[in-house]
Amino acid sequence: MVWAELLTVHPTLQFLSLACNEIGAHTPEAALAVAYAAASCPTLTVLNLSLNGVEWPAHLPNELPEFDPSDMVDGVFIRRPPEAIPLPAGGSAHTHTQQI
């Protein structure tokens, strides 16, 4: 869980590859903790957790909408630009207009 803790406090980390290190060999909790922690690291654009024996839950794209779901199946998390993040179900876009 040390990597998950690092992600929550690292101010400049942009890419982290923990591929092929058996982080999910016995249980997926450690790999999932890193994936969830990646969401709280705004500078992280790519997290590679592939080839770790983790079967990623189907609900993960809904819980981590900031990452592209097409690569999550393989354990690769690529942050989407903010304008590409889908709104939550029943949500609305908050628009701010400035009057001059």
N, C-alpha and C positions, 0 to 999 in steps of 0.2 A: 504494500500500500504506500510505500515511500514515493513512488512515481506520482501517484494521485495527489499526495500532499505537496510535492514539488510544483505540480501544475497549478495549484491554487494560489501559490505565492510568487511564482517566477514572473518578473515584469517584462521580459523581452523574448522568451522562447517562441520560435516560429515553427519549428519542425522537430518532431520527436518520433523516432523509429524504434519500436520495441518488438519488431517482427522476429519470428523464429527464436524466441527465448523461453518458451513453455510457460508463459505467465498464466495461461489458462489450462494447464495440463491436468490439474486435479480438480479445480473448481473455477467457474467463470467469474467469481466475485471480484478478484483482483483486477482482471481485465476490464470488467464493467465499471469498477471504481475509477480507473484511469480514463475511460471513455466519458463518464459523467463529469469528472474533474476538468476535462478538456473544454467543456462548455464554459467553465468559469475563468478560463485563460484567454482573454480577448486577443492577444497577439498570436496565439497558436493557429496556424492555417492548415497544417497537415499533421495528423497523428496516424502512424502506421502500427497497427496491432495484428497484422495478418500472420497467418501460419503459426498460430499459438494454440490451436486445438479448441477454440471457443466457438460455440454455436450461438450466434448473436440473436437475441430475442426479436421477434417480428415487430414488437411495439417500440423498439428503440428509435426508429426515425420520428415517431410522434413525440417522443420525450426529448430528443435532441434535434430539433428542427433547423438549428444553425448549420448542421452538416448535411452534405449531399447524400441522400439515401441510396443512390445507385451503387456506391462503393462500400457502404456499411456492411453488406453481406460478407464481404471479404475481410472486414476488419480494418478498412482504411477510412479515415474520417477527414474529409476535406471541407473546410469552412466555406459556406456560401457567402456571397456579398449580402449585406443587410437587406437590400431591395429584393432579393430572391427568396427570402425566408417566408414561407407561407404563413398566413394568419391562422391563429387557433380557430377551431370550429366555433362558430357563433360570434367570432371576434370581428372587430371593425378596425379599419386603418385610422390612426389618429393623425389628423392633418392639422397643421399649424399655419395660420396665415398671419402675416404681419401687416398692419396698416401703416401707411406712410403719411 
